[in-house]
Amino acid sequence: MSRVLVVANETVGAEELLGALRQIEDERTSEYLVVVPARPLHQQHGVLWSQAGAIEAAAARLEATLAILAHEGLTATGQIGDIRPLDAIGDALMDFDATLIVISTHAEARSHWLRAGLVEKVRRRFGRAVVHVVAQPAHINA
């Protein structure tokens, strides 16, 4: 059984991500841990937000995604992660020894994570196989 760490924010329930997880499951039985960093959606300079609000929104996205994965027949648990996705991944790996990390982002023009080089940083820092999925935002009420 493989262990797959899934990291996503706005794209957490996107069809592109779900398709990638279905493909992984078709190849081998897997256990999934979904981590949603507690980041505010549409974070922009000058926009007011609260950490509590970001955690609440991330929890709603996570709960909806876990329900979708359960409906798909995938064994998944989840957690809210650090606001910094690299730290959220490191924290998750302390308790969940993933054999594969799946990172779901928007396209580069819209993705702060890609502009910050997150996918390559994860590959270098954690030495695990990484799959990058480019997705459209999911339509999950959060």
N, C-alpha and C positions, 0 to 999 in steps of 0.2 A: 504494500500500500504506500502510495506517495503522500507527502504532506505538502500542501500548497498554501502559501501565504498570498492573499489577494489584498492589494492596496489601491484604494480609489477614493475619490471625494465626490465631485459632482457626477462622475460617470459610473458610480457604484452599482447602479441597476441597469446600465445600458445594454442593449441587445448585443453589441459587439463584444462586450465583456462576457456576457452569458454564453455567447457562441464559443468563445475561446475556452471557457470552463467546461462546456459540453464536450468539446473536442478532447480536452485533457482527460475527462472522465471516460470517454469512449476508448482511449488508449490504455488506461489503467484505472483501477479503483483508487480514489483519492479521498483524503480528509482535508477540509478547507478551513482556514482561519481568515476571516475578512476583517481588515483593519481600515477604519475610516478616521483619518486625522481630524481633529476638532478645529477645523479651519472655517472661518466665515465664508459663505458663498459670495462670489463676485467681489472679493476683497480689492478695494481700490483706495488710493490715497485720499484721505479726508472723509471716508465713510465711517460712521460710528457703528461699533459692534461691541458685544460683550462676550467674554469667554464662556459664560454660562449659556448664552444664546447659541454660540457655536457648538457647544457640547450637545445641547438639546436638539439642534438641527441634525448634527451628525448621528445622534442616537436614532432619530426618526428614519433617516436614510438607511442606517444599518438594519434596523428592525424590518423595514420593508424589503430590503435585499435578502435577508435571511429567510423571510417567508417565500420569496421567489425561488431561492435555491432549494428550500425544502420541497416546494411544489415540483421542482425539476428532479427530485430524488437524490440530491447531493447532500452529503453529510458535512454540515458547516456550522461553525460557531463564529462569534464575532466580538470585537471590542472597539472602543473608541480609543484612538491613538493620540500621541503628542501632536501639537499644532505643526511641528516640523516633520514632514514625512520621513526623512532619513532617520530621525530619532524614533519615530513611531515604528519603523521597520526593525530597528535595533532592539527596541523594547520587546516587540512581539517575538523576535527570534530567541530571546532569553528563555521563554517558556514553550515555544513551538518550534521544534527543529525542522524547519521547512526544507524540502528537497528542491522546491521550485518557488520562485517569487514572481507573481503576476502583477504588473503595474499598469493601471488603466489611466489614461490621460486624454485630454482634448488634443487636437492637432497643435503643432508647435506655435502657430500664430496666437492661439488662445491660452496655451498651457504655461503657467509659471513654472511648473515642475520641470518641463522640458527645457525651457530657457535657462533654468538653474542647473541643468545637467544631471537631474535626479537618476535617470536610468543608468547612466554610466557610473555614477558615484556608488549606486547600490551594487553593481557588478564588481567594482574594485574593492569596496569595503567588506562585503559579506562573502564573496567567493562562491556564490550559488548560481545556478541557472536562473536566468531572468527572461521572462516573456513580456514584451511591451505591447499593449493593446491601445490603439487610438480609437476613441469612441465619441459619440455625440452625447450630450447630457441626457441622463435618464429622466423619465417623467415620473418621479417619485415625489409625492407631496411631503415636503420637509420644511 
